Each structure stands twice: as C-alpha cells, then as structure tokens.
Amino acid sequence: MRKTTDVAALILGWAFVAAALFLLLRSGGLLRLEIDAALKDRHRARIVAESWPELAQEAPVVGSGNASPIAIEFIDYQCVYCRRFHQTLDSIANVSELGIRLAIRHNPNPANPTSRKAALASICARFQGEFESLHNYLMTSHDWYDSADWRDVSAAAGIPEPDSLVSCLASERADSVLSIDSHIASTLDLRATPAFAIQGQGLVIGPLAPEEVERLAVSVTRK
C-alpha cells in the first residue's frame, strides 16, 4: 500500500512539473518569453558585430573630434526619451575631452508623418553640410511640431539655404536614405527609440545615463 501511494505521489509530482513547464514554455509563457528575448538579443548582437562597418558607414556623426563614433543611435525627433538623451549629452562636461561622437540613423514612428518629415529634413540638411545644426534644433525645440512650413523651420535652425532644403524634402534621394535606415532598424527589430548599436556589446534599448556614456567612451578609446 505504501509503495502504491509513493508511486502515485511521484506520478502526481511529475504531472505537476510537466504542467508547470508547459505553462512556462507555451507561447506567451514567462520562460518562453525570456528565452525568446535572449535569442533575440543574441541575434541582434551578431548582426551588429558582423555589420558594424556598414552600420556606421555613411551615417552622419554628431560630437567633437575625429574619433570613430562610440555608438550608432537610432532616433525619432519626437521621441521624448531621444530628446532627453540629447540633453544628457549636453550635460556631460568633458564630452570633448572624451571624444564622444555618435553616428545617427533614423527610426521615425511610421504612424507619425511629422516624425518622418523631420527625419527627411535632417537628411536634406546633411546634404548641405548642415546636419548638426538642424539636428540640434529639432532635438531642443518644440516650435516645429505643429509647423507645416519647413522653410521657416530651416531658417529658424540657421540653415543657409531653406529653399533648397524644402525642394529636397520631396526628392527620391532623401527618401532612399531614410529607407536604408528603416531597413536597418527593421532588420534589428527595433520597435522603440532611442536604441544604441554598440560595437562589441550589441544593442541597448532606451536612453543611456551620463556615466554609461562616459564608460563607453573610455572603453572605445582604449581599444
């Protein structure tokens, strides 16, 4: 009788474990979500490692000096956290000494036409050699949010040829550059901004703290 009870308890225990594993591993289960997230992180890190030169190539760079960028930032000009991170960079007193430079790629919210237009405008400003001027303006001002006149926006940002920028906005050239950025963001399965592709570390989603930026800059310069 004792053996029968022990066997029944053992079977019941294994049944409980099997049921728990089923619940955890099924689609939407906690363990399955954690496994999927880990696999996604590894996949992203591999893409960043294998494609770093292509990811950094042709992307505009903000910051001082001539050092290689410490990371590639994917942005949306109306993203609150992107704008806060822009302020974070300004708050780092020794940004020039550390040689902090970021390559910028665009990942505007596809449901927000104003964000897309801002990305195109910054691309057009880059064609004029004025990327950083417009980039800084778009990141620090809200005046352009409700403006349909990008001529006025460009002038407010100090762009010397606003008419040329407005003409560029409708060009295939600007759209093709944005399409490349969008394709890269899609390949990395980026659904939030800001996101940072970091050589040797993979992908970080969300804004970096000042101390994280400083550590990253130091680690890159030591390589």
Steps between C-alpha positions, in 0.01 A plus 500: 500500500789733588669434163178570314462830684863595427460422130179700484669794671794476261272493198303793638824692560625441146161595363518826693852569368392420144198728531716780640755461220221500244361825638844660513613385157180545306463802276465798732635309799750677726792266430425498127498880496836510680651244262367686195636830635844347560507351150395835351777678692758250372370539145521880521850487650616274217360737236667800666833316526497373142364818341664774706693664213185512286288626790738786578585580139324794339319593821537862615699545819439747783759595758848643506832376369580246231479177697280213391145517638453318829154381395230530236187662636161432340274799557156650453497880530170495688608223737504640854784271610710587194465867585591436864809308395602793282491711816702230678782542250497874557526441876828307471760767574798319346322384185774650279783357709347152486445526126135400524359468150183325388397385156132577439246287318129565480216282622195731498162378618330377179165625632633853547549692172660794682776276638564364153513850351748607768723203416489592131578863584809403698615279213458794263690725740782248494516531121571870561759427767265635767383180668611583853338845490157363412545190717567712808207729422254215449615335823474812715203694359128423496416788267517280191254239631195670354670675210427399143752750364842340500643810341433687823626207708823488300552873533442481876766229520747720315503302175646738236290369208147423628354488149742228395413296806127527429557384141705209628220381730304367205802342331563130451854553624390587853236229502751235393731589789213477748400166347847364574473606864152350525624173351783481754260573787264232371782246470591567864130482593512844662160605625606772741729801505760589591698184431877470492704258292833462679796322351589196707192536721201462271189710542375712789137614499422821685700810597846465649588670829792750501728256683421228245594733215826592672590135567421412141714785367794394717469133398491590129802731518702229676450250218 
